[in-house]
Amino acid sequence: MLPPLIRRPAGRASALARVVCGAACLVLSALPGASAATAPSTAAPVAASAPSAAAPAPRVLRYAFPTAETGFDPAQISDLYSRTIAAHIFEAPLTYDYLARPARLRPQTAAALPEASADFRTWTFRLRPGIYFADDPAFGGRRRELVAEDYVYSIKRLYDPRWKSPTLGLLEGSRILGLSELRQQAIQGQRPFDYDAPVEGLRVLDRYTFQLRLAEPAPRIHYYFADGAMLGAVAREVVEHYGDEIMAHPVGTGPFLLAQWRRSSRIVLARNPGFREERFDAEPPADDPVSQAIAQRLRGRRLPLLDRVEVSIVEESQPRLLGFLNAEHDLLDRLPPELSPPILPHGQLAPHLQKKGVQLERVAGVDITYAYFGMENPVVGGYGPAQVALRRAIALAYDAQAERQQMRKGQMLPAQSIVPPGVSGFQAGLRTEMSQQDLPRALALLDLYGFADRDGDGWRERPDGGPLHIEFSSQTDQISRQQQELWKKAFDALGLQATFRIAKWPEQLKASRAGKLMMWSVSWSAATPDGAYFLDLMYGPNKGQANHARFDLPEYNRLYRQQSSLPDGPQREAVILQMKKLGVAYMPYKVVGHRMINDLMHPWVIGYRRHPFLRENWRYVDVDPEAQARAGVAR
């Protein structure tokens, strides 16, 4: 039995009920399933306010993360929330048009889109002169211009063994000539990485131009250069000045500075006073009136529009929703699905919230939610028939439908493979066992491969008679607790003894990267329109990076390298299909579904639109202090 929607001490529960229900309490009913095709956004721009003769009030956006950050160094981070902060501080050469759909690349610090050779082995980036890093003591009081060498240095940092970069595999698969060899020299010689050594595949051509040369064609490598949280420019002086404390001292060329950080509690970004003059300019689709209205209202405004962004860490869903409904937060990033029925009855924003001017941004997330099996773990790992049968049996026993409909209140679409809708490599007609529940088949697999209860204690042992104990890692928040119940039910139904290893999310992440977890359930969100970003999760050389399952199958690795050099088209799609089928057959990841994302904004939030790949959207968002004052919100 899942816990009821409101399960808090009486004071907090009644407060939440009063705010959610308003004058007439809503019925807490399950939300029907939704799809991207039937889920248009209902967001609408706020009416313009008359200018004030008094000094303008600061424009501050407040909201909460549901999970703690880990730090803000692009070379060391991979979690969504740390990357969200970093993307507003560091700038990559490219970005995405904020409103264009489908997503479209555009220059950011680059003067134009990069030049690619006909064989996609050489890429040349030319930067705009006159872009500067934010002031910092590391620069010794001088103004520091962004130059090509900064991007060369930032790329090399991913290869430096010192930083143990979790995103290294994304670039290493592209085989930049000489960089992997330079990394191996540092590892084998047990000496510092030589940043000054010349590298054939990464060169500065002049002050504002750098070039990549690759061993293999990489038609989509430029997408990585639109991710400021991965390839945002980091100045060498800053890294050398702060050393191992660099995670706490992000210094970039972006529109915001890190003004305050209380770890796992509060993050404050302030407008970068030295940010260059940049104006709002976007090209929305002609058939999207909301985006058209945003573009018309904000076009020509100087960026960033906000003076400050204040982020709290609120891990429990109910307090986070309550904070929004009480106007303590201006934006609710991802309405917790377990709390969606009273907010989105029948898939529509509740009438009393519409009357208050609350806006809804509803999109299908380009992501996957999954549980992985540690492939190097002696209990659930391995590639032999019995080990594969165990993983597939566990995956078949899990009630993915209950997670999607009951736990997530219908705010999730079923998954057929590791590649979600919205990126290359997704095939809408594919049907697999990935999201199915088939307990009789699961039991038959265990019986067939010798997993039996030999000592009569009610729990199965391994085929060799050894103990079989599953350890599933999880967190303390409400949705994790509900998920634990579903997994415990599956393990019990199979006769598998299981316990849950509970810890904070950053602690689990650290252990996961080190390969210490047997099973863990997390999500993975797209950073580019390329489906290979999800195929990375099963590529052997990415173990300890994107590949937390540590899956390493030679046939999959061969296919991965093959697809990476092919241009988009039917031939590449066919290779990706083979890879996805191997993922289902070996089951290193039980992919449950793709989340529907519902963001809520108060009427004074202007210009917010969720982009499928762009993380640095705060520079385009505004808050109207006069509208806040009219609503009685004191700031």
ZAKEKOL-21424 format. One record per residue (C-alpha): x, y, z. Coordinates in steps of 0.001 Angstrom, whole numbers, plus 500000, padded with zeros to 6 digits. Layout:
<nodes>
[node [X Y Z]]
...
</nodes>
This chain:
<nodes>
[node [500000 500000 500000]]
[node [501437 503355 499007]]
[node [501285 506152 501576]]
[node [498537 508747 501168]]
[node [499261 512025 499443]]
[node [499414 513983 502699]]
[node [501382 512230 505406]]
[node [502968 514822 507635]]
[node [502496 515950 511237]]
[node [499061 517499 511649]]
[node [500220 521122 511511]]
[node [502152 520792 508224]]
[node [499540 518557 506597]]
[node [496676 520885 507369]]
[node [498694 523863 506138]]
[node [499405 522138 502838]]
[node [495770 521089 502504]]
[node [494575 524651 503089]]
[node [496922 526097 500476]]
[node [496318 523385 497873]]
[node [492563 523252 498258]]
[node [491758 526926 498635]]
[node [488078 527654 499275]]
[node [486827 524354 497927]]
[node [489015 521324 498498]]
[node [489934 519352 495375]]
[node [489423 515622 495108]]
[node [492749 513763 495333]]
[node [492318 511587 492248]]
[node [494891 509866 490053]]
[node [495953 511720 486947]]
[node [495340 509900 483664]]
[node [498364 509046 481514]]
[node [499587 511785 479220]]
[node [501688 511977 476112]]
[node [503735 514677 474454]]
[node [501147 514898 471693]]
[node [498323 515723 474108]]
[node [500183 517909 476575]]
[node [500404 521469 475271]]
[node [501847 524137 477517]]
[node [499417 526479 479211]]
[node [502075 529010 480177]]
[node [501210 532616 479418]]
[node [503213 535826 479739]]
[node [502438 538273 482496]]
[node [500758 541551 481648]]
[node [503193 544440 481413]]
[node [503639 546656 484455]]
[node [503886 550433 484346]]
[node [507423 551688 484951]]
[node [508156 553037 488418]]
[node [509836 556366 489042]]
[node [511432 554998 492222]]
[node [514672 553000 492222]]
[node [513876 549614 490714]]
[node [513448 546739 493120]]
[node [515890 543855 492636]]
[node [514648 541144 490353]]
[node [515138 537906 492278]]
[node [514116 534399 491273]]
[node [513656 531979 494164]]
[node [513102 528270 493934]]
[node [514247 524906 495291]]
[node [516259 521917 494134]]
[node [514997 518501 495292]]
[node [518537 517112 495514]]
[node [521753 518518 496894]]
[node [524520 519708 494608]]
[node [528072 518307 494651]]
[node [530068 521345 493465]]
[node [530621 523588 490463]]
[node [533737 522534 488585]]
[node [532857 521452 485013]]
[node [535643 518861 484996]]
[node [534296 517081 488085]]
[node [530495 517201 487982]]
[node [527834 515123 486262]]
[node [524685 515515 488408]]
[node [521833 517644 487051]]
[node [521693 520240 489813]]
[node [525410 521004 490013]]
[node [525432 521229 486228]]
[node [522480 523607 486269]]
[node [524381 526048 488489]]
[node [527637 525663 486560]]
[node [525936 526318 483225]]
[node [524964 529803 484411]]
[node [528542 530649 485396]]
[node [530605 529033 482634]]
[node [530039 529481 478910]]
[node [530685 527034 476103]]
[node [531450 528305 472587]]
[node [527942 527359 471444]]
[node [524467 527375 472936]]
[node [520890 526790 471787]]
[node [518303 529277 470637]]
[node [516175 529647 473771]]
[node [512808 529403 472020]]
[node [513481 527528 468773]]
[node [511819 524098 468493]]
[node [513208 521742 467358]]
[node [516410 522718 469128]]
[node [518815 524804 467077]]
[node [522469 525582 467843]]
[node [523755 529126 467763]]
[node [527072 530800 468680]]
[node [527661 531976 472242]]
[node [531311 532916 472833]]
[node [532087 531713 469317]]
[node [531865 534185 466468]]
[node [529976 531632 464346]]
[node [529146 527941 464254]]
[node [532299 525807 463949]]
[node [533768 524855 460587]]
[node [533856 521081 459967]]
[node [535917 519301 457348]]
[node [534101 517121 454832]]
[node [535104 513954 456726]]
[node [534126 515413 460157]]
[node [537648 514835 461489]]
[node [538657 518491 461813]]
[node [536640 521128 463644]]
[node [537660 524787 463888]]
[node [536186 527207 466448]]
[node [536654 530983 466237]]
[node [535839 533098 469296]]
[node [534478 536612 469638]]
[node [537069 539082 470949]]
[node [536226 541221 473973]]
[node [534667 538588 476259]]
[node [535999 538627 479821]]
[node [536045 536383 482866]]
[node [534410 537681 486012]]
[node [536798 539492 488317]]
[node [538567 537226 490790]]
[node [541667 537458 493036]]
[node [543238 534704 490927]]
[node [543760 537276 488148]]
[node [545821 539597 490341]]
[node [543651 542656 489736]]
[node [543822 542570 485929]]
[node [540911 542130 483568]]
[node [541185 538705 481960]]
[node [539992 538200 478385]]
[node [538678 534860 477145]]
[node [541021 533383 474530]]
[node [541266 530143 472568]]
[node [543830 528720 474987]]
[node [541167 528718 477730]]
[node [539042 526193 475837]]
[node [542091 524077 475018]]
[node [542980 524061 478722]]
[node [539399 523257 479749]]
[node [539260 520292 477366]]
[node [542574 519000 478671]]
[node [541285 519150 482245]]
[node [538780 516396 481415]]
[node [541750 514164 480548]]
[node [543764 515026 483663]]
[node [543587 511962 485987]]
[node [543698 514300 488978]]
[node [540098 515406 488417]]
[node [538605 511959 487696]]
[node [536198 513571 485259]]
[node [532869 511713 484988]]
[node [532296 513194 481510]]
[node [535661 512218 480022]]
[node [534141 509340 478082]]
[node [531942 511688 476070]]
[node [535004 513218 474446]]
[node [537387 510273 474638]]
[node [535142 508294 472322]]
[node [535764 510969 469688]]
[node [539500 510200 469843]]
[node [541080 513646 469813]]
[node [544556 512849 468487]]
[node [547141 512595 471253]]
[node [544999 513466 474268]]
[node [544268 509957 475520]]
[node [547960 509133 475070]]
[node [548934 512171 477134]]
[node [546549 511013 479854]]
[node [548065 507521 479839]]
[node [551576 508972 480173]]
[node [550476 510768 483346]]
[node [548842 507625 484749]]
[node [551661 505239 483919]]
[node [554404 507639 484959]]
[node [552494 508649 488113]]
[node [553269 512273 487389]]
[node [551151 515417 486911]]
[node [549332 515832 483626]]
[node [551444 517964 481260]]
[node [549175 520780 480109]]
[node [551987 522384 478126]]
[node [552819 519337 476020]]
[node [551842 519852 472363]]
[node [548902 517688 471276]]
[node [548321 516936 467606]]
[node [544543 516943 467928]]
[node [544052 520099 470010]]
[node [545783 523246 468874]]
[node [545552 527006 469286]]
[node [545754 528535 465810]]
[node [545705 532149 466981]]
[node [544507 534158 469985]]
[node [540835 533490 469245]]
[node [540913 530243 467230]]
[node [541360 526625 468277]]
[node [541073 523409 466317]]
[node [540222 519770 466998]]
[node [541652 516950 464900]]
[node [540163 513503 465383]]
[node [541221 509950 464605]]
[node [537707 509055 463492]]
[node [534827 511049 461996]]
[node [532654 512675 464691]]
[node [529679 514326 462970]]
[node [528048 515380 466240]]
[node [530964 516368 468475]]
[node [529979 520051 468253]]
[node [526949 519356 470469]]
[node [529298 518947 473447]]
[node [530526 522477 472812]]
[node [527059 523794 473654]]
[node [527276 522475 477229]]
[node [528752 525052 479580]]
[node [528592 522636 482502]]
[node [531009 520351 480667]]
[node [533058 522513 478278]]
[node [532570 525979 479708]]
[node [535800 527941 479663]]
[node [537819 527698 482902]]
[node [540875 529918 483353]]
[node [544112 528158 484256]]
[node [545014 530848 486785]]
[node [541822 530135 488730]]
[node [542431 526390 488910]]
[node [546043 526862 489983]]
[node [545021 529485 492537]]
[node [542320 527394 494246]]
[node [543676 523882 493628]]
[node [541589 521163 495249]]
[node [539057 523799 496374]]
[node [538101 524610 492782]]
[node [534652 522995 493206]]
[node [533749 525898 495509]]
[node [535263 528670 493361]]
[node [533658 528720 489917]]
[node [534847 531675 487824]]
[node [533544 531946 484283]]
[node [532480 534382 481607]]
[node [528749 533834 482122]]
[node [525983 536163 483317]]
[node [526078 535070 486981]]
[node [528551 534723 489840]]
[node [528431 532355 492804]]
[node [527594 534818 495596]]
[node [526845 532370 498406]]
[node [527024 528625 498960]]
[node [525979 526669 502026]]
[node [526545 523097 500973]]
[node [523341 521058 500555]]
[node [521326 524005 501863]]
[node [521463 527256 499853]]
[node [523009 528544 496614]]
[node [522856 532199 495553]]
[node [523871 533500 492148]]
[node [524274 537229 491542]]
[node [524414 539168 488286]]
[node [527952 539367 486927]]
[node [528591 543142 486753]]
[node [531250 542628 484098]]
[node [529094 540549 481778]]
[node [529251 541790 478197]]
[node [526321 543506 476510]]
[node [524024 540797 475237]]
[node [520415 541267 474185]]
[node [517445 538904 474205]]
[node [517060 537439 470737]]
[node [515254 534203 469959]]
[node [513330 532658 467091]]
[node [510201 530880 468356]]
[node [508090 528580 466162]]
[node [505316 530297 464255]]
[node [502745 527893 465724]]
[node [503703 528553 469378]]
[node [501826 531665 470562]]
[node [503300 531534 474074]]
[node [506874 531612 472809]]
[node [505928 534236 470243]]
[node [504567 536464 473012]]
[node [507711 535970 475104]]
[node [509936 536893 472165]]
[node [507894 539994 471415]]
[node [507958 541167 475012]]
[node [511618 540516 475786]]
[node [513372 541066 472458]]
[node [516142 543619 472790]]
[node [516259 543515 476627]]
[node [519761 543315 478054]]
[node [520722 539977 479610]]
[node [520625 538691 482214]]
[node [517197 539981 483159]]
[node [517527 538879 486794]]
[node [519690 540441 489486]]
[node [519869 537319 491616]]
[node [518836 533659 491767]]
[node [518346 532058 495176]]
[node [518153 528275 495332]]
[node [517229 526278 498420]]
[node [517693 522536 498804]]
[node [514348 521009 499849]]
[node [514490 517255 499435]]
[node [510958 516407 500609]]
[node [508249 516923 498007]]
[node [505502 518310 500226]]
[node [507525 521171 501764]]
[node [508795 522065 498311]]
[node [505247 522307 496937]]
[node [504063 524156 500016]]
[node [506889 526669 499599]]
[node [505714 527413 496077]]
[node [502030 527657 496978]]
[node [502894 530063 499793]]
[node [504880 532179 497280]]
[node [508142 531539 499115]]
[node [509377 530220 495748]]
[node [508588 531840 492422]]
[node [509077 528713 490364]]
[node [508468 525035 491072]]
[node [510924 523142 488893]]
[node [509252 519756 488277]]
[node [506030 519366 490230]]
[node [506546 516189 492305]]
[node [504421 513594 490490]]
[node [503097 512068 493705]]
[node [501564 515453 494544]]
[node [500183 516195 491084]]
[node [496510 515044 491392]]
[node [495195 518124 493280]]
[node [497353 520481 491183]]
[node [496636 518936 487777]]
[node [493215 517280 487958]]
[node [492569 515524 484644]]
[node [495825 516905 483292]]
[node [494784 520554 483605]]
[node [495900 523205 486059]]
[node [493455 523392 488970]]
[node [490882 526223 488490]]
[node [491755 528043 491718]]
[node [495423 528175 490656]]
[node [494438 529460 487223]]
[node [492495 532260 488916]]
[node [495650 533236 490796]]
[node [497534 533473 487504]]
[node [499750 530449 488143]]
[node [501375 529292 484899]]
[node [502004 525706 483825]]
[node [504818 524562 481556]]
[node [504158 520914 480659]]
[node [506534 518929 478444]]
[node [507705 515375 477905]]
[node [511158 515109 479421]]
[node [514016 513888 477252]]
[node [515247 511526 479926]]
[node [515144 508040 481383]]
[node [514501 506797 484905]]
[node [516179 503466 485594]]
[node [517701 501069 488092]]
[node [521109 499711 487224]]
[node [522871 496471 488131]]
[node [526564 496670 489011]]
[node [528054 494473 486315]]
[node [531270 493903 488278]]
[node [529349 492921 491405]]
[node [529712 489184 492178]]
[node [525988 488820 492972]]
[node [524137 490607 490142]]
[node [526960 491205 487651]]
[node [528566 489050 484991]]
[node [527787 487979 481440]]
[node [527127 484244 481814]]
[node [523651 482821 481178]]
[node [522803 482459 484875]]
[node [523823 486038 485735]]
[node [521880 487401 482761]]
[node [518850 485325 483804]]
[node [518996 486779 487343]]
[node [518997 490378 486101]]
[node [516235 489751 483595]]
[node [514141 487976 486216]]
[node [514486 490880 488639]]
[node [513615 493342 485850]]
[node [510557 491305 484814]]
[node [509329 491030 488404]]
[node [509425 494782 489002]]
[node [506048 496475 488558]]
[node [507084 499367 486298]]
[node [503444 500126 485585]]
[node [502822 500712 489302]]
[node [505764 503109 489445]]
[node [504501 505047 486446]]
[node [500818 505168 487383]]
[node [500684 504946 491185]]
[node [504000 506297 492413]]
[node [504402 508932 489691]]
[node [500652 509513 489226]]
[node [500702 508921 485490]]
[node [503428 511511 484935]]
[node [505689 509059 483104]]
[node [505705 507357 479706]]
[node [506792 503687 479394]]
[node [510290 502966 478110]]
[node [511275 500336 475561]]
[node [515023 500976 475601]]
[node [517685 503227 477031]]
[node [517097 505905 474334]]
[node [514163 508288 475036]]
[node [511920 510215 472639]]
[node [513320 513542 471478]]
[node [516814 512431 470424]]
[node [518316 510611 467460]]
[node [518162 506838 467768]]
[node [514637 506697 469198]]
[node [512237 504426 467308]]
[node [508593 504944 468163]]
[node [507479 501472 467023]]
[node [509982 499494 469089]]
[node [508447 497134 471673]]
[node [510561 495173 474181]]
[node [510283 493605 477625]]
[node [511996 496645 479195]]
[node [508875 498090 480833]]
[node [506913 494846 481169]]
[node [506070 492931 484315]]
[node [505869 489140 483865]]
[node [506257 487368 487203]]
[node [505623 483786 485919]]
[node [508372 484236 483332]]
[node [510692 485737 485950]]
[node [510170 482767 488296]]
[node [510706 480324 485437]]
[node [514039 481990 484570]]
[node [515299 481604 488139]]
[node [514172 477980 488311]]
[node [515706 477156 484931]]
[node [519124 478512 485846]]
[node [519359 476924 489279]]
[node [518446 479742 491667]]
[node [516670 477656 494308]]
[node [515922 477625 498038]]
[node [518200 474802 499111]]
[node [518164 475304 502886]]
[node [514433 475868 503318]]
[node [514699 479372 504788]]
[node [512357 480814 502149]]
[node [515095 482557 500158]]
[node [516805 481382 496996]]
[node [520511 480643 496821]]
[node [522844 480945 493840]]
[node [523280 478032 491420]]
[node [526507 477027 493194]]
[node [524707 477039 496550]]
[node [526251 480293 497694]]
[node [524185 483019 499412]]
[node [522146 485391 497296]]
[node [521533 488746 498955]]
[node [520501 491867 497031]]
[node [521533 495308 498301]]
[node [519561 498140 496702]]
[node [520827 501693 497296]]
[node [518294 504461 497852]]
[node [517563 507751 499618]]
[node [515246 508978 502392]]
[node [512833 511175 500404]]
[node [509192 510216 499962]]
[node [509347 509020 496365]]
[node [512430 506904 497132]]
[node [510589 505284 500014]]
[node [507680 504440 497732]]
[node [510093 503012 495202]]
[node [511688 500859 497902]]
[node [508269 499347 498610]]
[node [507811 498395 494956]]
[node [511264 496855 494688]]
[node [510830 494984 497981]]
[node [507588 493542 496644]]
[node [509394 492324 493515]]
[node [512252 490771 495467]]
[node [509844 489021 497857]]
[node [507809 487646 494955]]
[node [510984 486095 493523]]
[node [512144 484697 496857]]
[node [515220 486944 496856]]
[node [516474 488311 500158]]
[node [517091 492063 499872]]
[node [518010 495051 502024]]
[node [518184 498757 501230]]
[node [521320 500850 501650]]
[node [520084 504331 502575]]
[node [522281 507419 502230]]
[node [522216 510997 500959]]
[node [522222 511357 497184]]
[node [525744 512870 496900]]
[node [527103 509995 498991]]
[node [525421 507443 496748]]
[node [526769 509203 493672]]
[node [530340 509054 494983]]
[node [530012 505352 495802]]
[node [528388 504668 492449]]
[node [531208 506262 490489]]
[node [533632 504048 492392]]
[node [531652 500940 491429]]
[node [530645 500134 495009]]
[node [526856 499877 494576]]
[node [525034 496683 493610]]
[node [521823 498403 492476]]
[node [520706 502023 492416]]
[node [517809 503907 490843]]
[node [518447 507310 489246]]
[node [517581 509367 486164]]
[node [519626 510563 483191]]
[node [518623 513684 481266]]
[node [519636 514632 477737]]
[node [522331 517238 477218]]
[node [522294 517120 473415]]
[node [519907 516063 470628]]
[node [522162 513050 469994]]
[node [520915 509704 471340]]
[node [524524 508606 471854]]
[node [524399 510594 475106]]
[node [522279 507698 476415]]
[node [524224 504981 474613]]
[node [527230 506255 476591]]
[node [525711 504615 479665]]
[node [526649 501162 478335]]
[node [529965 501908 476600]]
[node [532742 499988 478338]]
[node [535438 502704 478366]]
[node [532953 504979 480171]]
[node [533025 502845 483336]]
[node [533132 505101 486386]]
[node [531933 508006 484244]]
[node [528531 507909 482513]]
[node [528544 504108 482679]]
[node [527670 503574 486350]]
[node [526591 499986 485678]]
[node [530143 499310 484410]]
[node [528722 497322 481495]]
[node [531533 496228 479149]]
[node [530470 494018 476239]]
[node [532885 493838 473270]]
[node [530092 493619 470680]]
[node [528328 496661 472127]]
[node [531604 498594 472258]]
[node [532265 497777 468594]]
[node [528807 498982 467577]]
[node [529214 502125 469691]]
[node [532372 503085 467837]]
[node [530693 502317 464512]]
[node [527659 504542 465130]]
[node [529767 507387 466451]]
[node [531456 507877 463084]]
[node [528319 507522 460953]]
[node [526271 510562 459910]]
[node [522633 510661 461004]]
[node [520506 508459 458777]]
[node [519087 504928 458302]]
[node [522467 503176 458565]]
[node [523217 504715 461953]]
[node [519667 504073 463159]]
[node [520069 500372 462330]]
[node [523288 500152 464343]]
[node [521691 501925 467311]]
[node [518775 499486 467198]]
[node [521205 496575 467594]]
[node [522784 498334 470580]]
[node [519431 498915 472249]]
[node [518492 495255 471792]]
[node [521758 494198 473450]]
[node [520822 496459 476361]]
[node [517505 494646 476729]]
[node [519076 491203 476358]]
[node [521834 491703 478956]]
[node [519778 494067 481152]]
[node [522471 496170 482866]]
[node [519772 498855 483170]]
[node [516092 498359 483948]]
[node [514660 501466 482284]]
[node [511246 502253 483773]]
[node [510099 505290 481822]]
[node [510401 508853 480589]]
[node [509069 511554 482893]]
[node [506462 514133 482075]]
[node [507706 517442 483453]]
[node [505310 519976 484957]]
[node [506838 523306 485979]]
[node [504736 525867 487852]]
[node [505383 529621 487876]]
[node [503709 532450 489721]]
[node [502295 535222 487481]]
[node [505235 537535 488126]]
[node [507670 535093 486457]]
[node [508166 536180 482843]]
[node [509642 534328 479914]]
[node [510163 530877 481395]]
[node [510216 528008 478893]]
[node [511800 524612 479520]]
[node [514340 523742 476859]]
[node [515141 520061 476252]]
[node [518922 520594 476288]]
[node [519725 524151 477383]]
[node [520528 524422 481107]]
[node [521378 528130 481331]]
[node [517826 529445 480932]]
[node [517897 531838 483906]]
[node [519563 534523 481798]]
[node [516328 534676 479755]]
[node [513877 534724 482683]]
[node [512550 537847 484404]]
[node [510637 538544 487614]]
[node [508271 541523 487873]]
[node [508640 543097 491375]]
[node [505547 545265 490869]]
[node [503414 542220 490119]]
[node [504824 540618 493269]]
[node [503876 543687 495279]]
[node [500328 543656 493897]]
[node [500035 540018 494960]]
[node [501193 540921 498479]]
[node [504510 539086 498195]]
[node [507113 540711 500418]]
[node [510716 540358 499306]]
</nodes>
